[in-house]
Amino acid sequence: MKDPTPVAVASRSFSHHPILCAELLSRYSRVAFNETGETLSGQQLARFLKGCRKAIIGLEILDEGMLSSLPELEVVSKYGVGLDMIDFGAMERHGVRLGWTGGVNKRSVSELVLSSMIALAHRAPEAGGEVRSGLWRQMIGRQLTGKTIGIVGCGNIGKDLVLLLESFGCQILANDILDFPEFYRQHNIIPLDLEELLQRSDIVTLHVPLNDSTRNMLDGRRLRLMKNGAFLINMARGGLVDEMALKEMLKERSLGGAALDVFNNEPPDDRELLGLPNLMVSPHIGGSTEEAILAMGRAAISGLDNALKISEIDPDHPRKASL
């Protein structure tokens, strides 16, 4: 017997995935899917969610105003791991429960980070751009093997990245608001404060959520602490890095390169930044492998039935803990 509870799936990615749609429809009989192909917001989102008791969201913003307009809403289940678009205080005030599972896309993101490290070190994007422009010359890069890697945020993704890096003989430095002494000892990781990590790393990769404590965490002053020729990777959240300062450092080559999968504004509109030869860019695809999409979607379906009150969630996880 299918559950007749009305469910709305705001996530466009979930709504266009036939396997996930079929699995959800096998459990719930009244489901509305977002078939617009767009990320819903404002009144459009409010109209779509109106009357539903359960919802699956992806990148949609749920704040006080939105939740006030949806008195019937009882459960929000997250498709994906980022929670910066959800107002936890408003969720608690309105008695809306949260379905969330961490780490479901970790291998997808960590693989993209690893591939970006190798590509940046070998200057592959820059060399490829020259070939396409008609220039043929050997470009001298570096190996990833033996380099010092600074992981900012050693949660699910950061830990998985450590496992992938083991065969490269890298020295791993870590910075996190939480302590993982057993994991650090097991993998010979050195925990450091952020600024020392920046000064010592050949490659810095970010894996933290976006909140008041992390917004613009790599401002111009901190970026200037990085080694000359070091690389920066952000596959976590836009808003963590001062993009203007990063652009200037890439232009002057004080940073060897950067890889960005996320931006302050998405899609990004700084054409000068996007045109830099030592910048790798991608359209927020870190968690967008076939395997990760299925895992995130199935976790979201499960979350419709296993949601918790905000007061029941560990205050350091998932709101503050690393991705």
N, C-alpha and C positions, 0 to 999 in steps of 0.2 A: 504494500500500500504506500503510495507516494505521499509525501508531506505536502499539504495544501497551503502552507505558509507562503505568502507572496515574497518573492526574492527578486532583487534588481541587481544586474551585473553591469556596473558602470565602466569597468575596464574594457577598452576597445580590443586589446590583445586577447583577453580571455574570450570575449564575445565573438571573435572571429576564428576561434580554434575549435574545429568540429569535435575532436575527442573530448575536450573539457566540457563543451556545451552538452554533449550526449551524456557524459557522466553526471553532470549536475541535473539534467532533466530526468535521469533515471531515479533520482532521489526526491526531487521537488516537482510538483505539477504546475505551479504558477510562477514562471520565470520570465522576466523581461531582460533582453540583452541590448546593449548599446550597439546599434548597427549603423551609427552615423559615421564611423571611421575617425571621430574626433575625440579629444579629451574634453569631457563635459565640465562646465564650471558655471558658477552663478545661478541665475534663474533656470537656465537650461538643465543643470544638474538637479536643482531642487524639484523641477517638474518631473524629471525622470525617476527620481527616488520617491516621489510622493505616494503615500499609501502602502509602501513596502515595509515589512517588519524586519527583513534581513537584507543586507547588501554586501556585494563584493566590490571593493574599490582598488584601483591601481595608483595612478598619479593624481587622482581627484583630491581637492582640498575640502576637508570637513572642519569648519570652525564654528564658533558660537552662533553666528547668524544662520549658517546652513542647518545646524542641528536644531535650532529653535523652530525652523520651518518644517521639521519632520517629526512630529510628535509620535507617530506610529513606529518609528525606527527603534528596534531593540538590539540588533547585532550588526556590527561592521566587521567583515573579515577581509584581511589584507592580502592582496595578490602581489607578492614581492616582499622585501624585507624592510625597506625604508619607511619610517614613520613620521618624517618631518612635516608631512602635510595634514597630520591629524592633531587637533587640539585636545590634549588629554584632559585638561580641566573641564572643557565643555562636555566631553564624553562622560565624565564622572557626574557632572551636574545634571545631565539629562538621563542618566541611568543606562547609557548605551554600552553594551559589552563588546570586547575586542577579541577577534580571532586572529592570531599571529603565530607564525612559526619561523624562527631564525635559521639562517644557514642553508636554506633550500637551494639557493643559487650560487653557493660558494665556489664550487669547482668551475662553473662557467666564468665567473669574474676572475678567479685566480689564474686561470689559463690565459685570459686576455691580458692580464697584468704581466705574466711571465713572457708572453710573446712580444709585448711592447718593450720590456726591458731588453730583450735580445735585439729587436729591431733598432731601438735607439742606440744601443751600444755599437752596433755595426753600421750605423748611419744609413740603414737601408731605405727609409722614406726619402731622405735627402738625395741619395744616389739615384733612386728610381725616378725622382723628379727631374734630375739632370738628363737621364737617358731619354725620357719623354720629350724633353726640350731640344734634343739633338746633340747634347754634349756627352762625350764618352771619355771618362777618366777614372782611374782608380781612386777610391776614397778610403782613407785609412780609418778604421774603426777600432773598437776595443772588444775584448771578450767579456762575457758576464762572469765566467769562472773566476773565483777568487775575490770578487768585488765585495764591498761592504754595503749591505742593503739596510736601509732604515724603514721599518714598518710602523706607521703611525696608526694605531688601532689594531690590537692583536686579538680580535674576536674571531668569529667563524671563518671569515675570508682570510684574515691575516694569518691565522694558524694553518689554514690549508695551503697558503702560499709558502709558508715555511717548509712544508712537506715537499712541495714541488722544487724548491730551491736546494734541497739537500744534496742532490747529485752534482751541483755546481760548485761545491766547496766555498760557499759565500759565508762571510761573517754577518750574522744577523743582529741588528739592534732593534729594540722595540720601545714604543712609548704608548701607554694606555692609562686611563684613569683607574682601571682595575689591575690587580696583581695576579699573575699566573706563575707562581714560583716553580711549581712542579714541571709545567710545560717548558719554562725557560731553562731549567736545569737539564731536562731531557734532551733539548735541542741546542744547548750551548748558546743561548740567546742572552744578550746583555741588555737589561732594562735601563733606560736613560730618560732624563727629562728631555723635552722636545728640542730645546735649543742646542744641547750637546749632540743629540741625534742628527740634527741638520748639519752641524759642523763636521761630523765624522763620516757621513754617508756618501758613497758614490752615486747611489740611486735612492730616492725617497719616494715611497708609495703610500697614499692616504686611504684609510679604510675606517672612517669614523662617520657617525650620523651628522646631519646638520641641525644644530640647536644653538642656543644662546652662547654656550661655552666654546663652540667650534667655529662659529661663523667668522669668516675672514681670519682663521687661525694662522694661515701663512700670508701675512701682510708683507709689505715691502721690506720692512726691517728684518723680519725672519727669513724671507727669501734670500736676503743678502748674506745671511749666515752660511748658506750652502757653499760647498766647495766649488772652486772655479772648474767649470766643465762638467759638473754633476747633472744628473737627470731627475726630473720630477714627473711622477705619474699620479693622476687623479681619476680613479674609476669609481669614486664614492658618491659625492654630491657636489653640485655646483654651489658656490657660495663659500667654500672652504678656502679658496685661493684668491688673492688680489690679482685679477687678470691683467690689469693695466701694468702693474709692477712686473708681472711675469713676462708680458710682451716686451717691455724694455730690456729685460735681462736676456731674453732670447735674441733680440735684435743685436745687442752688443756682444753676444756669445759668452757672457759670463756664466750662463748655464749652457750645457752642451745640447740640451733638448728637453722636450716635454711631450707627454702623451695625455690627452684629455678626452674622456668619454662623456664628461658632464660639464655644464657651463652655468654661469650665473643666470643667463637667459637662454632658454631653449625653445626654438633653435637659436644659436648664437648669431649676433649681427655685426661683430667687429671683423670686418673683412681684412683689415691689416693683420690682425692676430692670426686669422685662419690661413692667410697667405704665406706665413713664415715657413721657410723650408725645413727648419729644425723642430717643427711642431707636428706631431701626429694627432689626428682627430678622428672621432667616430661618434655616431648619433645615439649615445646612451644605450649601447648594445651589450654592456657587460653581462647582464643576466639573461640575454635573449638568445640562448641556444635552445634547440628543440627539447633537449633533456631538462634544462632548467625551467622552461615554460611549463612543461608537464608537471614538474615537481611543485612549482609555485601554485599552479592552478589546483592541483589536488590538495595541497595544504590549505588553500583558501576555501575549498569545498568542505574540508574537514572542520575548518574554523567556524563555519556556520553553526555547527552543533556543539563545538567545544570551546566557545568563547568564554572569556573571564571578565568579571567586573574589573574596572580600572584599579580599584582598591586592592584587588587580589593579586595584582601583578607586582613582581619584585621591582622596587623603585629604581634599581640600577640596571634593570633589564626588562624590556628592550629599549626604554626611552633614552637611556644614557650610554649604554654599553656599545662597544664597537660593532660594526656590521659583520 
